[in-house]
Amino acid sequence: MSKASPSPLFFSRSRTDAASGAATGSSWTPNTDVYVADGGLVVTVELAGMRREDLDLAVDGRRLIVSGARFDGSRDAKSKFLVMEINYGAFESVIDIPDGYDLAKAKAIYQNGFLRIEVPASVKTSRRRKIPVSDD
């Protein structure tokens, strides 16, 4: 008898303007991994060069909202770019978390330019709340 494989994880991300909630193409979206590990869901967001104080995490129903801003303070205003691949400015990523995970018990750690959010398995839903981010 073969072992049943776990159901696939479905998630979606969207970019929105934080002030109006409308979709926008002018902001950037950080690279994000979402995977299942050890009875929970893990979301890892690549945010090199950002300070923890410039990040905001919130939960709205089944939605995990990661937002913030990365500032370009490392160059002279008169600089002329030959190559520019690093995104700066405000961003907001919205990740729809599937049923079976408890966002009310989510924990976040920001270390070495990566934000790691761990969401334990559960069937409980929650209302919108802030998630504190620690250094380790």
N, C-alpha and C positions, 0 to 999 in steps of 0.2 A: 504494500500500500504506500503510495507516495504522500509526502508531507505537503500540506496546503501552503502555498506561498502567501505572504502578507499582501493585503490590498494596497494598490499604489497610492502614494501621497499626492494629493492635488492641492495646489496653491496658486494664487495669482498675485501679481504686484501691479500697482498703478502709480502714476505720478500725478500729484494734484497741487494746486496753489493753496498753501496753508490758510491764507486769509479768506478766500472765497469758497474753497472746496471744489472748484472747477478743475477739470483736467487741463494740463498745460504741457507744452513741449519745451519750455524755456529752462527748466530746472534739470539737474543731473540726477542720475539714479546710481547709487553705489552698488558694486558687485555684492551679491548676496547668495549664500548657500542655505538651503533648508533640508534637513534630513532627520530621520528617526534613529535614535540611539538609546539603549538602556531604558526602555519604557517611557520615553519622552520624545519631544520634538526639540531640535536644536536649530536656531537661526544664527548664522554668522554673517556679519556685515563688515566689509572692508572699508575703513574710514581713516586711512593713513593721513597723518598731519593734523588731525582734529584733536581738540581738547575735550575732555569729558563734560566740561561746563557748557559746551556748544552743542550737546546732544539732548534730545528730548524723546522719551519713549512713553507711549500711552496705549491703552486698550480700550476699544469701543466695541462692545459685543464680542464677536468672533474675530475682530480685526486688530492686528498688531500694527501700530503706527510708529515708524522710526523717522525722525526729522531732525534737522539741524542746519548748520552752515559751516562751510570750510572757507577760511579767509586767505587771501593771497597777500601776505605781508612780507614776503621774502625777496622781492625784487624792486628795483628802482622804477619809478613811474615812467621814465623815458626809455625803458628797455624795448627793444624790437625783437620779437620772437622769430626764431628760425623753425622751431617745432614747439607746439603747445598741446600736450596730451592730458595734463592734469586738470580736472574740473574743479571750479571754485564756485562759491555762492551757496544759496539755500537749496535744500532738497527735502523731499518727503516721500518715503516708501510706505505703501500700505500692503500688508500681507494678510490674506484671508486664511485664518487657521482653521483646519477641518475640525469637525466634532470629534470628541474623544480626548481633548487636551484642555487642561485647566489653566487658563490665562491669569486667573486670580492668584496663582502660586508661581508665576513666572519670575525668574531671577536673571539679572543682567550683569555682565562683567565687561569692562572695557580695558584692554591691555594690549600694548604693542601695536596699536592701530587697528585692532579688530574688536568689534562688539559682538559678544556671544550671549545669546538669550536662550535660556533653557526653560522649556514649558513641559511640566510633568503630565503624564497621561491621566485622564479623568473624563467624566461625562458632564461635569458641572460647567455652566456658562457664567459669565460675570458681566458687570457693567463697566463703563469706562473708568480707568484709574491710571495713575502715573506708576512707572516702574523705576525705582532708584537704580543708578549705575554706580558700581564700586570700582576701585582701582585693581583689586585682585580677589 
